[in-house]
Amino acid sequence: MSVNFISRRQRTFHEPKMVTWLLSGPQAAWVWLLPRLWVGYSWYEAGKHKLEDPDWMATGVALKSYWERAVTIPDTGRAPISFDWYRTFIQSLLDSNAHTWFAPLVVYGELLVGVALVFGAFTGIAAFFGAFMNWNFMMAGSASTNPMLFVISIGLILAWRVAGAIGLDSYLLPLIGTPWTEGEPVEPRVSAVRHA
């Protein structure tokens, strides 16, 4: 895919060939395979161990205690949550006892994202939801592997055309097409021109 950006002054800015190849070249599928599998396996493992834990699946108290730690403002040092609006959001979830239904949602979300990425099914969509969960975990003050998973997920989102090509996307994307093609199969080479 070649993308040209045309400014108002009719200057054309070309995307670097390496970026074009990395995000849409069929051979780049091999570059994205290992990162996709690692992120997918990480999500699957995170969800799998929670699936067997009644504190996540039955009561949700594991998520409740995580949220309680996140909203606590210590006497000294920094609070886990840096933004007041996000602290208010988490506090509202705590006040409404949302942990009881939200904890299983987190578990199933982690499992679904993990399985979809491992099998390369709807890779861009799965990576988006994985990145969204990573972002929320980071906003709640949990670093761990979340920044690395977030960055790789952003790459998978950008490379959605090829990131799942060694996987089910090689069958699914041509079969269903994309919303902007109204069911037409995805073409392997597309040239797009965007006006700035």
C-alpha positions in Angstrom: 0.0 0.0 0.0 1.4 3.4 -1.0 0.1 6.4 0.9 0.7 9.9 -0.4 -0.3 12.9 1.6 -1.1 16.0 -0.4 -1.0 19.3 1.4 -3.1 22.4 0.6 -0.1 23.8 -1.2 -0.1 20.7 -3.5 3.1 19.3 -2.0 3.2 15.5 -2.0 4.6 13.8 1.1 5.4 10.1 0.6 5.4 7.5 3.3 8.9 6.0 3.8 9.2 2.7 1.9 10.3 0.8 5.0 7.1 1.9 6.9 4.9 1.0 3.9 6.6 -2.4 3.7 6.4 -3.0 7.5 2.7 -2.0 7.8 1.3 -3.5 4.5 4.0 -5.7 2.8 3.0 -9.3 2.7 6.5 -10.4 3.7 6.2 -8.3 6.8 3.8 -10.9 8.2 6.8 -12.8 9.4 8.1 -9.7 11.3 4.8 -9.4 13.2 4.3 -13.1 13.9 6.5 -13.4 17.0 5.4 -10.1 18.6 1.7 -11.1 17.9 2.2 -14.5 19.5 4.0 -13.1 22.5 1.3 -10.5 23.2 -1.5 -13.1 22.6 0.1 -15.6 24.9 0.6 -13.0 27.6 -3.1 -12.1 27.4 -4.1 -15.7 27.4 -2.0 -16.5 30.4 -3.2 -13.5 32.3 -6.8 -14.5 31.8 -6.3 -18.3 32.3 -5.0 -18.0 35.8 -7.8 -15.6 36.7 -10.4 -18.0 35.2 -9.6 -20.5 37.9 -9.7 -18.0 40.8 -13.0 -17.5 42.5 -11.9 -14.0 43.7 -12.1 -13.0 40.0 -14.9 -15.2 38.7 -17.3 -15.5 41.6 -16.9 -12.5 43.9 -14.7 -10.1 42.0 -12.9 -9.1 45.2 -9.5 -9.4 43.5 -10.5 -6.5 41.2 -12.2 -4.6 44.0 -8.9 -4.7 46.1 -7.0 -3.6 43.0 -9.3 -0.7 42.5 -9.1 0.2 46.2 -5.3 0.3 46.1 -5.5 2.4 42.9 -7.8 5.1 44.3 -5.9 5.4 47.6 -4.1 8.7 48.0 -1.1 8.0 50.3 0.1 10.5 53.0 3.5 10.7 51.3 4.6 9.9 47.9 2.6 9.6 44.7 -0.8 8.2 44.2 -1.1 5.3 41.8 -3.6 7.2 39.7 -2.2 10.5 38.4 -5.5 11.9 36.9 -8.4 12.9 39.1 -11.0 12.2 36.5 -9.7 8.6 36.2 -9.7 8.2 40.0 -13.3 9.5 40.1 -14.2 6.9 37.4 -12.7 4.0 39.3 -14.3 5.3 42.5 -17.7 5.3 40.9 -17.2 1.7 39.8 -16.3 0.8 43.4 -19.3 2.7 44.8 -21.7 0.9 42.5 -20.1 -2.6 43.3 -19.3 -3.0 39.6 -16.5 -5.4 40.5 -19.0 -8.2 40.8 -19.7 -8.2 37.0 -16.6 -6.3 35.8 -14.1 -8.9 37.1 -15.4 -11.7 34.9 -15.6 -9.3 32.0 -11.9 -8.5 32.4 -11.0 -12.2 32.5 -13.0 -13.1 29.4 -11.6 -10.0 27.6 -8.1 -11.1 28.4 -8.8 -14.6 27.2 -10.6 -13.5 24.0 -7.8 -11.0 23.1 -5.2 -13.7 23.8 -6.8 -16.4 21.7 -7.6 -14.0 18.8 -4.0 -12.8 18.7 -2.5 -16.3 18.9 -4.6 -17.6 16.1 -4.3 -14.3 14.1 -8.1 -13.8 14.0 -9.2 -10.1 13.5 -5.8 -9.1 14.7 -6.2 -5.4 14.5 -9.5 -5.5 16.5 -8.0 -7.8 19.1 -4.9 -5.7 19.4 -7.1 -2.6 19.8 -9.0 -4.1 22.8 -5.7 -5.4 24.2 -4.2 -1.9 24.0 -7.3 -0.5 25.6 -6.9 -2.8 28.6 -3.2 -2.0 28.8 -4.0 1.7 28.8 -6.6 1.3 31.6 -4.1 -0.8 33.7 -1.5 1.9 33.2 -3.9 4.6 34.1 -4.7 2.8 37.3 -1.0 2.8 38.2 0.0 -0.7 37.1 3.2 -0.7 35.0 4.4 -4.3 34.9 4.5 -5.5 31.2 1.7 -3.1 30.2 3.8 -0.5 28.5 5.5 -3.0 26.3 2.3 -4.8 25.4 0.7 -1.5 24.6 3.4 -0.4 22.2 3.4 -3.8 20.4 -0.4 -3.7 20.2 -0.2 -0.3 18.6 2.1 -1.8 16.0 -0.3 -4.7 15.4 -3.2 -2.2 15.0 -1.2 -0.2 12.4 -0.2 -3.4 10.6 -3.6 -5.0 10.7 -3.5 -5.9 7.0 -0.5 -8.2 7.5 -0.1 -8.9 11.2 -2.5 -11.8 11.1 -1.7 -13.0 7.6 0.1 -16.0 9.1 -3.1 -17.0 10.8 -6.8 -16.9 10.4 -6.9 -13.4 9.0 -5.6 -14.7 5.7 -9.0 -16.4 5.4 -11.2 -14.1 7.4 -10.3 -10.7 5.9 -10.8 -11.7 2.3 -14.0 -13.6 3.2 -15.8 -10.7 5.0 -14.0 -7.7 3.5 -13.9 -4.4 5.4 -16.7 -2.0 6.2 -15.4 0.6 3.7 -15.5 -2.0 0.9 -19.0 -3.2 1.6 -18.2 -6.9 1.6 -15.7 -6.9 -1.2 -12.6 -8.9 -0.6 -9.5 -7.1 0.7 -7.0 -6.5 -2.1 -3.4 -7.3 -1.2 -2.1 -4.1 -2.9 -4.1 -0.9 -2.5 -3.0 2.6 -3.3 -4.6 5.4 -1.3 -4.3 9.1 -1.7 -5.2 11.3 1.3 -5.7 15.1 1.2 -4.4 17.1 4.2 
